[in-house]
Amino acid sequence: MDLAAVWFVLIAVLWSGYFVLEGFDFGVGILMRPLAKNEGERRAILTTLGPVWDGNEVWLLVAGGATFAAFPEWYATMFSGFYLPLLLILLALIVRGVAFEYRSKRSDLKWRKSFDWAITVGSFVPALLWGVAFANIVRGVPLRAAEPAGNILYDGDALLNLLNPYALLGGLTTLFLFMTHGAVFLTIKMSGTIHDRANKIATPLGLIAAVLAVVFLVWTQVAYSGKPETWILVVVTAGLWVGGIIAHRIGKEGLAFTLSAATMVSTVAYLFWVLFPDVFRSSNDPALSLTIYNAASTEYTLTVMTIVAAIFVPIVLLYQAWTYWVFRKRISGDAIPSPESGSLDYPDEAKPSVPVG
């Protein structure tokens, strides 16, 4: 068995899970302020994320850990080149996590509004920069050989070289895909006024995302793929997204969310298929590109990782599926009070078991 190829596929699966789950998470965070008109509605929206947002981020940790263990050269080279955008993503995620945890610690509305902005910015920055990062990995960046022999390092500007038109298009694509995904998620999790607002905004966001995604995927296929067979996933991805828009328009909210999630999976699968067998491309010298073979760990390491993953990944998946099942019911923003003044805290005997906004 080609364990290097297996782990390349597994890492693609992990990123797919992250984009599906954290994607709607980011989208909801970005849309919270325009969709919620008062404190009660903001609390209701945040309650949809309360039980799941930290679990969704585990997919990123596992994807990063798997990359470090299975492809250490890929991990090291990527962080040497992308350290500034990755640092910005990390800071945004930290600020966002702190905002989720501390927003409800005081009833003061100014305190809460400041953390609302932290959630919005902390959701916007990763939603944009993940697209920029993946686009640059597919496009290729300048690399150079370094001592000791065999080490490959990034050889460009810390940030400006990464903000090229193609990468910015990739960032805008993920941003609008996630915003649409978040709006559709709110239509299946909310009832009442917020549901109606999310339902109204999902279609225009989806159409913008469709235009950006088609341009990005076609540009990728023409300029960076070199594989005629990857046109299949371009067509499949576009079809899934259009199907999601149609399902949303006819009121099939669950189907719309399923197709939106499937689009995320198809997009990640496409990018990894285009990339294969490379893991980090060199734009200045193809000989310096890292592949699944020259960047992989030893056979023994990959074997041990495979055994561990086979045991624990199903357990994690079952636990996360159980979490979503337990908190599957809709939430009504109209049922959560929005007092003009005074304490917003629950009485001790009425505090919910899951933190809310």
C-alpha positions as CSV (number, residue, x, y, z in Angstrom):
1,M,0.0,0.0,0.0
2,D,1.2,3.5,-0.9
3,L,0.9,5.0,2.6
4,A,2.1,8.5,1.4
5,A,-0.8,8.6,-1.1
6,V,-3.2,7.3,1.6
7,W,-2.2,10.1,3.9
8,F,-2.4,12.7,1.2
9,V,-6.0,11.6,0.7
10,L,-6.7,11.6,4.5
11,I,-5.4,15.1,4.8
12,A,-7.7,16.2,2.0
13,V,-10.6,14.5,3.9
14,L,-9.6,16.4,7.1
15,W,-9.6,19.7,5.2
16,S,-12.9,18.9,3.6
17,G,-14.4,18.3,7.1
18,Y,-12.9,21.6,8.3
19,F,-14.3,23.6,5.4
20,V,-17.8,22.0,5.8
21,L,-18.1,22.5,9.5
22,E,-16.0,25.6,10.2
23,G,-17.2,27.0,6.9
24,F,-20.8,27.6,8.2
25,D,-19.2,28.6,11.5
26,F,-17.3,31.4,9.9
27,G,-20.3,32.3,7.7
28,V,-22.6,32.7,10.8
29,G,-20.0,34.8,12.6
30,I,-19.7,37.2,9.6
31,L,-23.4,37.5,9.1
32,M,-24.4,37.8,12.8
33,R,-24.4,41.6,12.9
34,P,-26.3,42.3,9.6
35,L,-28.9,39.6,10.4
36,A,-29.4,40.3,14.1
37,K,-31.2,43.6,14.9
38,N,-31.1,43.4,18.7
39,E,-29.3,41.7,21.6
40,G,-31.8,38.8,21.8
41,E,-31.4,38.0,18.1
42,R,-27.6,38.1,18.4
43,R,-27.8,35.7,21.4
44,A,-30.0,33.4,19.4
45,I,-27.6,33.2,16.5
46,L,-24.6,32.6,18.8
47,T,-26.6,29.8,20.5
48,T,-26.6,27.9,17.2
49,L,-22.8,27.8,17.4
50,G,-22.4,27.4,21.2
51,P,-22.3,23.5,21.3
52,V,-20.2,23.0,18.1
53,W,-17.8,25.8,17.3
54,D,-14.9,24.5,19.3
55,G,-15.4,21.0,18.1
56,N,-15.3,22.3,14.5
57,E,-11.9,23.7,15.1
58,V,-10.6,20.3,16.1
59,W,-10.6,19.4,12.3
60,L,-8.0,22.1,11.8
61,L,-5.8,20.9,14.6
62,V,-5.9,17.3,13.3
63,A,-5.2,18.4,9.7
64,G,-2.2,20.4,10.9
65,G,-1.0,17.6,13.1
66,A,-1.4,15.0,10.4
67,T,0.5,17.2,8.0
68,F,3.3,17.7,10.5
69,A,3.6,13.9,11.2
70,A,3.0,12.5,7.7
71,F,4.7,15.2,5.6
72,P,7.2,17.2,7.8
73,E,8.9,18.8,4.8
74,W,5.6,20.1,3.6
75,Y,4.7,21.5,7.0
76,A,8.1,23.1,7.5
77,T,8.2,24.7,4.1
78,M,4.7,25.9,4.2
79,F,5.2,27.6,7.6
80,S,8.4,29.2,6.5
81,G,6.6,30.8,3.6
82,F,3.1,31.4,5.0
83,Y,4.0,32.3,8.5
84,L,2.5,35.8,8.4
85,P,-0.9,34.9,6.9
86,L,-1.0,31.8,9.1
87,L,-0.2,33.9,12.1
88,L,-3.0,36.3,11.2
89,I,-5.4,33.3,10.9
90,L,-4.2,32.0,14.3
91,L,-4.6,35.4,16.0
92,A,-8.1,35.7,14.4
93,L,-9.1,32.3,15.7
94,I,-7.8,33.1,19.2
95,V,-9.7,36.4,19.3
96,R,-12.8,34.7,18.0
97,G,-12.6,31.9,20.6
98,V,-12.1,34.4,23.4
99,A,-15.1,36.4,22.2
100,F,-17.3,33.3,22.3
101,E,-16.2,32.5,25.8
102,Y,-16.2,36.0,27.4
103,R,-19.1,37.8,25.6
104,S,-21.7,36.6,28.1
105,K,-19.5,37.2,31.2
106,R,-21.0,40.7,31.6
107,S,-24.4,42.1,30.9
108,D,-23.1,45.4,29.7
109,L,-24.2,46.0,26.0
110,K,-21.0,47.8,25.1
111,W,-19.0,44.9,26.4
112,R,-21.0,42.5,24.3
113,K,-20.9,44.6,21.1
114,S,-17.1,44.8,21.3
115,F,-17.0,41.0,21.3
116,D,-19.5,40.9,18.5
117,W,-17.0,42.8,16.4
118,A,-14.3,40.4,17.5
119,I,-16.4,37.4,16.3
120,T,-17.1,39.1,13.0
121,V,-13.4,40.0,12.3
122,G,-12.2,36.7,13.7
123,S,-14.5,34.9,11.3
124,F,-13.8,37.1,8.3
125,V,-10.0,36.9,8.3
126,P,-9.7,33.1,8.2
127,A,-12.5,32.8,5.7
128,L,-10.6,35.0,3.3
129,L,-7.0,33.9,4.1
130,W,-7.6,30.1,3.8
131,G,-8.6,30.7,0.2
132,V,-5.5,32.8,-0.4
133,A,-3.3,30.1,1.2
134,F,-4.7,27.2,-0.8
135,A,-4.7,29.2,-4.0
136,N,-1.0,29.9,-3.6
137,I,-0.2,26.2,-2.8
138,V,-1.8,25.2,-6.1
139,R,-0.3,28.1,-8.1
140,G,3.2,27.6,-6.6
141,V,5.5,30.0,-4.8
142,P,9.2,30.7,-5.2
143,L,11.3,28.2,-3.3
144,R,15.1,27.7,-2.8
145,A,17.3,24.9,-1.7
146,A,18.9,25.4,1.7
147,E,21.4,23.8,4.0
148,P,21.5,21.0,5.2
149,A,21.0,19.4,1.8
150,G,17.4,18.5,1.0
151,N,15.8,21.4,2.9
152,I,13.5,23.6,0.8
153,L,12.5,27.1,2.0
154,Y,10.2,29.8,0.7
155,D,12.1,32.5,-1.2
156,G,9.6,35.4,-1.5
157,D,8.0,38.3,0.3
158,A,6.3,37.4,3.6
159,L,2.9,38.6,2.5
160,L,2.7,40.8,-0.6
161,N,3.9,38.0,-3.0
162,L,1.1,35.9,-1.7
163,L,-1.6,38.5,-2.5
164,N,-1.6,38.0,-6.2
165,P,-4.8,38.3,-8.3
166,Y,-5.4,34.5,-8.5
167,A,-4.9,34.1,-4.7
168,L,-7.2,37.0,-3.9
169,L,-9.8,35.5,-6.1
170,G,-9.4,32.3,-4.2
171,G,-9.8,34.2,-0.9
172,L,-13.0,35.9,-2.1
173,T,-14.4,32.6,-3.3
174,T,-14.0,30.9,0.1
175,L,-15.3,34.0,1.8
176,F,-18.6,34.0,-0.2
177,L,-18.9,30.2,-0.1
178,F,-18.6,30.3,3.7
179,M,-21.1,33.2,4.0
180,T,-23.6,31.4,1.9
181,H,-23.0,28.1,3.8
182,G,-23.6,30.0,7.0
183,A,-26.8,31.6,5.8
184,V,-28.2,28.2,4.7
185,F,-27.1,26.8,8.1
186,L,-29.2,29.4,9.8
187,T,-32.2,28.5,7.7
188,I,-32.2,25.0,9.2
189,K,-31.3,26.1,12.7
190,M,-33.4,29.1,13.2
191,S,-37.1,29.9,13.1
192,G,-38.9,33.2,13.1
193,T,-37.5,36.5,11.9
194,I,-33.8,35.5,11.7
195,H,-34.8,32.4,9.6
196,D,-36.6,34.7,7.2
197,R,-33.7,37.2,6.9
198,A,-31.1,34.3,6.4
199,N,-33.4,32.8,3.8
200,K,-33.6,36.1,2.0
201,I,-29.9,36.8,1.9
202,A,-28.8,33.2,1.0
203,T,-29.7,33.4,-2.7
204,P,-27.8,36.6,-3.6
205,L,-24.8,35.4,-1.6
206,G,-25.0,32.1,-3.4
207,L,-25.1,33.7,-6.8
208,I,-22.0,35.9,-6.1
209,A,-20.2,32.8,-4.7
210,A,-21.2,30.9,-7.9
211,V,-19.7,33.5,-10.2
212,L,-16.5,33.7,-8.1
213,A,-16.2,29.9,-7.8
214,V,-16.6,29.3,-11.6
215,V,-14.0,31.9,-12.5
216,F,-11.6,30.5,-9.9
217,L,-12.1,26.9,-10.8
218,V,-11.8,27.5,-14.6
219,W,-8.7,29.7,-14.0
220,T,-7.2,26.9,-11.9
221,Q,-8.0,24.3,-14.5
222,V,-6.6,26.3,-17.4
223,A,-3.5,27.6,-15.7
224,Y,-2.4,25.2,-13.1
225,S,-4.0,21.8,-13.6
226,G,-2.6,20.1,-16.7
227,K,-5.0,17.2,-16.0
228,P,-8.0,17.0,-18.4
229,E,-9.8,14.6,-16.0
230,T,-10.0,17.3,-13.3
231,W,-12.6,19.0,-15.5
232,I,-15.0,16.4,-14.0
233,L,-14.8,17.9,-10.6
234,V,-15.2,21.5,-12.0
235,V,-18.5,20.4,-13.5
236,V,-19.5,18.4,-10.4
237,T,-18.7,21.3,-8.1
238,A,-20.7,23.8,-10.2
239,G,-23.6,21.4,-10.5
240,L,-23.7,20.8,-6.7
241,W,-23.7,24.6,-6.0
242,V,-26.4,25.3,-8.6
243,G,-28.5,22.4,-7.2
244,G,-28.1,23.9,-3.7
245,I,-29.4,27.3,-4.9
246,I,-32.4,25.7,-6.6
247,A,-33.1,23.6,-3.5
248,H,-33.0,26.7,-1.4
249,R,-35.3,28.6,-3.7
250,I,-38.0,25.8,-3.6
251,G,-37.8,25.6,0.2
252,K,-35.8,22.4,0.6
253,E,-33.6,23.7,3.3
254,G,-32.0,20.5,4.5
255,L,-31.2,19.5,0.9
256,A,-29.7,23.0,0.2
257,F,-27.4,22.6,3.2
258,T,-26.4,19.1,2.2
259,L,-25.5,20.3,-1.3
260,S,-23.7,23.3,0.1
261,A,-21.6,21.0,2.2
262,A,-21.0,18.6,-0.7
263,T,-19.7,21.6,-2.7
264,M,-17.1,22.3,0.0
265,V,-16.0,18.7,-0.2
266,S,-15.9,18.7,-4.0
267,T,-13.9,22.0,-4.0
268,V,-11.2,20.6,-1.6
269,A,-11.1,17.4,-3.5
270,Y,-10.6,19.3,-6.8
271,L,-7.7,21.4,-5.4
272,F,-5.9,18.3,-4.0
273,W,-6.4,16.4,-7.2
274,V,-4.9,19.2,-9.2
275,L,-2.0,19.4,-6.7
276,F,-1.3,15.6,-6.7
277,P,1.4,14.3,-6.5
278,D,2.8,17.6,-5.4
279,V,2.1,19.0,-2.0
280,F,3.9,22.3,-2.3
281,R,4.7,23.6,-5.8
282,S,7.7,25.8,-6.8
283,S,6.9,28.6,-9.2
284,N,10.6,29.3,-10.1
285,D,11.9,25.7,-10.5
286,P,9.7,22.6,-10.7
287,A,12.6,20.5,-9.5
288,L,12.3,22.1,-6.1
289,S,8.6,21.2,-5.7
290,L,7.7,19.0,-2.8
291,T,5.8,15.8,-3.6
292,I,4.1,13.2,-1.4
293,Y,7.3,11.1,-1.7
294,N,10.2,13.5,-1.0
295,A,8.2,15.3,1.8
296,A,6.8,12.2,3.5
297,S,7.9,10.6,6.8
298,T,9.3,7.2,7.0
299,E,7.3,4.1,6.2
300,Y,7.3,3.1,9.9
301,T,5.9,6.4,11.0
302,L,3.1,6.3,8.3
303,T,2.2,2.8,9.3
304,V,1.9,3.7,13.0
305,M,-0.2,6.8,12.1
306,T,-2.5,4.7,9.9
307,I,-3.2,2.2,12.8
308,V,-3.8,5.0,15.3
309,A,-6.1,6.8,12.8
310,A,-8.1,3.7,12.1
311,I,-8.8,3.3,15.8
312,F,-9.5,6.8,16.9
313,V,-10.9,8.7,13.9
314,P,-14.2,6.7,13.9
315,I,-14.6,7.4,17.6
316,V,-14.2,11.2,17.0
317,L,-16.6,11.1,14.1
318,L,-19.2,9.3,16.2
319,Y,-18.9,11.7,19.0
320,Q,-19.2,14.8,16.8
321,A,-22.2,13.3,15.0
322,W,-23.8,12.6,18.4
323,T,-23.2,16.3,19.4
324,Y,-25.0,17.6,16.3
325,W,-27.8,15.1,16.8
326,V,-28.4,16.2,20.4
327,F,-28.5,19.9,19.4
328,R,-30.4,19.4,16.2
329,K,-33.6,21.4,17.2
330,R,-34.3,24.9,15.8
331,I,-33.9,28.0,17.9
332,S,-36.2,30.9,17.8
333,G,-34.7,34.4,18.2
334,D,-38.1,35.7,19.2
335,A,-38.0,33.5,22.3
336,I,-34.8,35.0,23.7
337,P,-35.4,38.4,25.5
338,S,-33.6,41.6,24.4
339,P,-34.1,44.0,27.3
340,E,-33.2,47.6,26.7
341,S,-31.4,47.8,30.0
342,G,-30.6,45.8,33.1
343,S,-29.1,42.4,33.5
344,L,-29.1,40.0,30.6
345,D,-28.0,37.0,32.8
346,Y,-30.2,34.0,33.4
347,P,-31.3,33.3,36.9
348,D,-29.2,30.5,38.4
349,E,-32.0,28.0,38.3
350,A,-32.7,28.7,34.6
351,K,-29.2,28.8,33.2
352,P,-28.9,26.7,30.0
353,S,-26.4,23.8,29.9
354,V,-24.8,25.2,26.8
355,P,-23.2,28.7,26.7
356,V,-25.1,31.2,24.7
357,G,-24.4,34.7,23.6
